[in-house]
Amino acid sequence: MIFDRDGTLLDFSGMFLAFVDDLHVRQGLSVPSDRDHVLSLDYWHSIQEGRKIGDILVMDHLDHIPRSYMEQARFFPGTSDVIRSLSDTGMRLAIASAWVATEQTKHLLARERVADCFETVLTRDDLKAEASGGASSSLEVKLALVERSLKELNLDPREVAIVGDAPVDIQAGKALAMRTIAVRTGNFRFLAHHLEALAPDHVVSSVAELNASEHLA
């Protein structure tokens, strides 16, 4: 089973808020009081459209979030228990994130006491030294990382499920003939209307609801 990280295993709201707050402080501005707005899809779209905080173009600094603020992050409730349970049953687990911060992710897994459950942890950082074919879009990066995970684990993709909170996770899984499991955390909190068109094999509220016998049968 290959997991996405942010929004799937990891509730990154705390680290995103800390990042936004720090940018405001650096620019001598008051931190936003409407926390729900900062975590909204509208705010994220405004970043993609060129939002500035003072003189800082936020889009240029997004990679600082997982690299510098991972200590602010937490797994979604029940996630660690399910990961441990899956591992104990002999399930082989990996993480493939199209964002950065491989080493910080490993530290997070150690903090959550599940580092030994994952055989492979890959992020966009791990594509830098490779001839990745010019991969640039999130889907291209996700595909490259998932394919590398499958190769490292020597697994047939038809015997593997991908678990994610975003359309690219489901699209990558389908492109590789994997089973696909969508979680209604992270991006799918806002993009639930895409699920019918994406047609994942399973949809669960969170990783805490995963059941190997039910969702991999």
C-alpha positions in Angstrom: 0.0 0.0 0.0 1.5 3.4 -1.1 0.3 6.4 0.8 0.4 10.1 0.0 1.7 12.2 2.9 0.0 15.6 3.2 -3.7 15.6 3.7 -3.7 11.8 3.7 -1.6 10.7 6.7 -0.7 14.2 7.8 -2.9 17.0 8.9 -0.7 19.9 7.8 -3.0 22.7 8.9 -0.8 23.5 11.9 2.3 23.9 9.9 0.6 25.9 7.2 -0.8 28.3 9.8 2.6 28.7 11.4 4.2 29.4 7.9 1.6 32.1 7.1 2.0 33.6 10.5 5.7 33.8 10.2 5.5 35.5 6.8 3.3 38.2 8.3 5.6 38.7 11.3 8.7 39.0 9.0 6.9 41.7 7.1 5.8 43.5 10.3 2.1 42.7 9.7 -0.5 41.3 12.1 -1.1 37.6 11.8 -4.5 36.7 10.3 -7.2 36.3 12.9 -9.6 34.3 10.7 -7.8 30.9 10.8 -10.6 29.1 8.9 -10.1 31.5 6.0 -6.4 30.8 5.9 -7.1 27.1 5.6 -9.8 27.6 3.0 -9.7 26.6 -0.7 -10.1 30.3 -1.6 -7.0 31.3 0.3 -5.0 28.5 -1.4 -6.3 29.7 -4.8 -5.2 33.2 -4.0 -1.7 31.9 -3.4 -1.7 30.1 -6.7 -2.9 33.4 -8.3 0.1 35.4 -6.9 -0.9 36.4 -3.3 1.7 38.5 -1.6 2.3 39.0 2.1 4.0 42.3 2.2 6.8 42.0 -0.3 6.8 38.2 -0.2 5.3 36.2 -3.1 3.9 33.3 -1.1 4.1 30.8 -3.9 7.9 31.1 -4.0 8.2 29.9 -0.4 5.8 26.9 -0.2 8.6 24.3 0.0 9.6 25.8 3.3 6.4 24.5 4.8 7.3 20.7 5.0 11.0 21.5 5.3 10.8 23.9 8.2 7.5 23.4 9.9 7.1 19.6 10.1 7.3 19.8 13.9 3.9 21.6 13.8 2.3 18.7 11.9 0.4 15.8 13.3 -1.1 12.6 11.9 -4.8 12.5 11.6 -6.4 10.8 14.6 -6.2 7.0 14.5 -3.6 7.0 11.6 -0.7 5.7 13.6 -2.8 2.8 15.0 -3.9 1.8 11.5 -0.4 2.0 10.1 0.9 -0.2 12.9 -2.0 -2.7 12.4 -1.5 -2.9 8.7 2.2 -3.5 9.1 1.7 -6.1 11.8 -0.5 -8.1 9.4 2.4 -8.2 6.9 1.3 -5.4 4.6 4.2 -3.7 2.9 3.9 0.1 3.1 5.5 3.0 1.4 5.0 6.8 1.1 5.2 8.7 -2.2 4.7 12.5 -1.9 4.8 14.9 -4.8 5.9 17.6 -2.4 9.4 17.9 -0.8 11.0 16.9 2.5 12.1 13.2 2.6 14.3 13.6 5.6 11.7 15.6 7.6 9.1 13.0 6.7 11.3 10.2 8.2 11.7 12.2 11.4 8.0 12.6 11.6 7.5 8.9 11.2 10.0 8.3 14.0 8.1 10.7 16.2 4.9 8.9 15.4 6.6 5.6 16.2 5.8 4.1 12.8 9.1 4.6 11.0 9.7 0.8 11.0 6.4 0.2 9.2 7.5 1.9 6.0 10.0 0.2 3.6 10.3 3.2 1.3 9.7 7.0 1.8 10.0 9.1 -1.3 9.3 12.8 -2.0 10.0 15.2 -4.9 13.5 15.6 -3.3 14.3 12.1 -4.5 13.8 13.0 -8.1 16.5 15.7 -8.2 19.4 13.4 -8.9 17.4 11.4 -11.5 16.8 11.8 -15.2 13.1 12.2 -14.5 12.1 12.9 -18.1 11.4 16.5 -17.3 8.7 15.7 -14.9 7.2 18.9 -13.6 3.4 18.6 -13.0 2.2 17.1 -9.8 0.8 14.1 -11.7 4.1 13.5 -13.5 6.0 13.7 -10.2 3.5 11.4 -8.5 3.8 8.9 -11.2 7.6 8.9 -11.2 7.7 8.4 -7.4 5.0 5.7 -7.4 6.8 3.8 -10.2 10.1 4.1 -8.3 8.4 2.8 -5.1 7.0 -0.2 -7.0 10.5 -0.9 -8.4 12.2 -0.6 -5.1 9.7 -3.0 -3.5 9.7 -5.3 -6.5 5.9 -5.3 -6.6 3.3 -5.8 -9.3 1.2 -2.6 -9.3 -1.9 -4.8 -9.7 -1.2 -6.1 -6.2 -0.8 -2.6 -4.7 -3.3 0.1 -3.5 -2.6 3.8 -3.6 -4.2 5.9 -0.8 -4.5 9.6 -1.3 -6.5 12.8 -0.8 -6.1 14.4 -4.2 -7.1 13.7 -7.8 -3.4 13.1 -8.8 -3.2 10.2 -6.4 -6.2 8.5 -8.0 -5.1 9.4 -11.5 -1.6 8.0 -10.9 -3.0 4.8 -9.4 -5.3 4.2 -12.4 -2.6 4.9 -14.9 -0.6 2.2 -13.3 -3.5 -0.3 -12.9 -3.3 -0.1 -9.1 -6.3 -0.2 -6.7 -7.2 3.3 -5.6 -8.5 4.5 -2.3 -9.6 8.1 -1.8 -9.7 9.7 1.7 -12.0 12.6 2.4 -9.3 14.5 4.3 -7.0 17.1 2.8 -7.9 18.1 -0.8 -11.0 15.9 -1.0 -12.6 17.9 1.8 -12.9 20.6 -0.9 -13.0 18.5 -4.0 -15.5 15.9 -3.1 -17.4 16.6 -6.3 -14.5 15.2 -8.3 -14.8 11.7 -6.7 -17.6 10.4 -8.9 -15.7 11.3 -12.1 -12.4 9.9 -10.7 -14.2 6.7 -9.7 -11.7 5.4 -7.1 -12.2 1.8 -6.0 -13.0 2.9 -2.5 -13.7 6.1 -0.6 -13.1 6.4 3.2 -13.4 9.2 5.6 -9.8 9.0 6.7 -6.9 6.6 6.9 -8.2 5.5 10.3 -11.0 3.7 8.5 -8.8 1.6 6.3 -9.4 -2.1 6.6 -7.0 -4.4 4.6 -9.4 -7.2 4.1 -12.2 -4.9 2.9 -10.3 -2.4 0.9 -7.8 -4.6 -0.8 -10.0 -7.6 -1.6 
